[in-house]
Amino acid sequence: MVVYGMQLPVQSQSTLYAEPWEAGAGPADLAEIARTADRTGFDYVACCDHVAIPRRLAGPMSTVWYDPVATLSFLAAVTERVRLLSHVAVVGLRHPLVSAKAYATLDHLSGGRLVLGVGAGHVREEFEAVGADFDGRGPVLDETIDALREALGPEEYPEFAGERFAFKELGQRPRPAQERVPVWVGGSSPAAVRRAALKGDGWLPQGDPRDRLPARIARLHRLRAAAGVEGPITVGAITEALHVGEAGWDVGRRTLTGKPEALAESLRAYGEMGVHQIQVRFRSRSRTELTDQMAAFAAEVAPHLN
């Protein structure tokens, strides 16, 4: 069974993917897009995480990066069903108890709709500014995931003892609404795939081309089996950009466009290679065109994905 979700526009505006209309958009646009996702069967909406962008990267990345906890909490209040994904939270920038407090509150307020996506991060200056360990960010993330498992569990007074972090006799309420908050691990490097296999409930690859996914999915399952990790893992994929129907404007040569049946046939290949959720992105020239595309995808493409 393949489900579909989306990274929200507006909240991150890298020049690699932001549409021109997003520069003038704001909270009302985000809310309407989230409501559309909620109404039309999207599994999740997602928000990125950066604390601060150095000037040397501000050209391609921009400095527009909404805070994921604040943004997803805002959207939780205007939606009822859709899940709320951090894609991805750079949890190594913060002490695990700080992250646990924020994300447990989000899960509590949303009625148990949080999916905690985590990743190692890549901006050195960001780590240095907050006093976090950039060079050791991989091992820090590994331990932080373990600490978050405890801190987001059912116990009011969680306990953890690691090389970098330790806590006990410290209570945090409210507790998450979910008994187990799903943790999806982002990244496509060998270390990230291993981390997802050994520690994750899901894997969020970084937009891997279709021809590379099967080998990485196979490695994910091999590592998981070899380590004796039981239980399912949700395998994700980021699709090509989409436009439902024949576009009357230049949507780019790499965009999948055309009749719904043809789009569904192309996207079914992801399920055939072992993907459980696809993250879709639509080319658009306005908020209205985007929400129309979302509705068309849900009504005309999604029913044929499985």
Secondary structure in CASP SS format (residue, H / E / C, confidence):
PFRMAT SS
TARGET T0000
AUTHOR 0000-0000-0000
METHOD secondary structure of the structure
MODEL  1
M C 1.00
V C 1.00
V E 1.00
Y E 1.00
G E 1.00
M E 1.00
Q E 1.00
L C 1.00
P C 1.00
V C 1.00
Q C 1.00
S E 1.00
Q C 1.00
S C 1.00
T C 1.00
L C 1.00
Y C 1.00
A C 1.00
E C 1.00
P H 1.00
W H 1.00
E H 1.00
A H 1.00
G H 1.00
A C 1.00
G C 1.00
P H 1.00
A H 1.00
D H 1.00
L H 1.00
A H 1.00
E H 1.00
I H 1.00
A H 1.00
R H 1.00
T H 1.00
A H 1.00
D H 1.00
R H 1.00
T C 1.00
G C 1.00
F C 1.00
D C 1.00
Y E 1.00
V E 1.00
A E 1.00
C E 1.00
C C 1.00
D C 1.00
H C 1.00
V C 1.00
A C 1.00
I C 1.00
P C 1.00
R H 1.00
R H 1.00
L H 1.00
A H 1.00
G H 1.00
P H 1.00
M H 1.00
S C 1.00
T C 1.00
V C 1.00
W E 1.00
Y C 1.00
D C 1.00
P H 1.00
V H 1.00
A H 1.00
T H 1.00
L H 1.00
S H 1.00
F H 1.00
L H 1.00
A H 1.00
A C 1.00
V C 1.00
T C 1.00
E C 1.00
R C 1.00
V C 1.00
R E 1.00
L E 1.00
L E 1.00
S E 1.00
H C 1.00
V C 1.00
A E 1.00
V C 1.00
V H 1.00
G H 1.00
L H 1.00
R C 1.00
H C 1.00
P H 1.00
L H 1.00
V H 1.00
S H 1.00
A H 1.00
K H 1.00
A H 1.00
Y H 1.00
A H 1.00
T H 1.00
L H 1.00
D H 1.00
H H 1.00
L H 1.00
S H 1.00
G C 1.00
G C 1.00
R C 1.00
L E 1.00
V E 1.00
L E 1.00
G E 1.00
V E 1.00
G C 1.00
A C 1.00
G C 1.00
H C 1.00
V C 1.00
R H 1.00
E H 1.00
E H 1.00
F H 1.00
E H 1.00
A H 1.00
V H 1.00
G C 1.00
A C 1.00
D C 1.00
F C 1.00
D C 1.00
G C 1.00
R H 1.00
G H 1.00
P H 1.00
V H 1.00
L H 1.00
D H 1.00
E H 1.00
T H 1.00
I H 1.00
D H 1.00
A H 1.00
L H 1.00
R H 1.00
E H 1.00
A H 1.00
L C 1.00
G C 1.00
P C 1.00
E C 1.00
E C 1.00
Y C 1.00
P C 1.00
E C 1.00
F E 1.00
A E 1.00
G C 1.00
E C 1.00
R C 1.00
F C 1.00
A E 1.00
F E 1.00
K C 1.00
E C 1.00
L C 1.00
G C 1.00
Q C 1.00
R C 1.00
P C 1.00
R C 1.00
P C 1.00
A C 1.00
Q C 1.00
E C 1.00
R C 1.00
V C 1.00
P C 1.00
V E 1.00
W E 1.00
V E 1.00
G E 1.00
G C 1.00
S C 1.00
S C 1.00
P H 1.00
A H 1.00
A H 1.00
V H 1.00
R H 1.00
R H 1.00
A H 1.00
A H 1.00
L H 1.00
K H 1.00
G C 1.00
D C 1.00
G E 1.00
W E 1.00
L E 1.00
P C 1.00
Q C 1.00
G C 1.00
D C 1.00
P C 1.00
R H 1.00
D H 1.00
R H 1.00
L H 1.00
P H 1.00
A H 1.00
R H 1.00
I H 1.00
A H 1.00
R H 1.00
L H 1.00
H H 1.00
R H 1.00
L H 1.00
R H 1.00
A H 1.00
A H 1.00
A C 1.00
G C 1.00
V C 1.00
E C 1.00
G C 1.00
P C 1.00
I C 1.00
T E 1.00
V E 1.00
G E 1.00
A E 1.00
I E 1.00
T E 1.00
E E 1.00
A E 1.00
L E 1.00
H E 1.00
V E 1.00
G E 1.00
E C 1.00
A C 1.00
G C 1.00
W C 1.00
D C 1.00
V C 1.00
G C 1.00
R C 1.00
R C 1.00
T C 1.00
L E 1.00
T E 1.00
G E 1.00
K C 1.00
P H 1.00
E H 1.00
A H 1.00
L H 1.00
A H 1.00
E H 1.00
S H 1.00
L H 1.00
R H 1.00
A H 1.00
Y H 1.00
G H 1.00
E H 1.00
M C 1.00
G C 1.00
V C 1.00
H C 1.00
Q E 1.00
I E 1.00
Q E 1.00
V E 1.00
R E 1.00
F E 1.00
R C 1.00
S C 1.00
R C 1.00
S C 1.00
R H 1.00
T H 1.00
E H 1.00
L H 1.00
T H 1.00
D H 1.00
Q H 1.00
M H 1.00
A H 1.00
A H 1.00
F H 1.00
A H 1.00
A H 1.00
E H 1.00
V H 1.00
A H 1.00
P H 1.00
H H 1.00
L C 1.00
N C 1.00
END
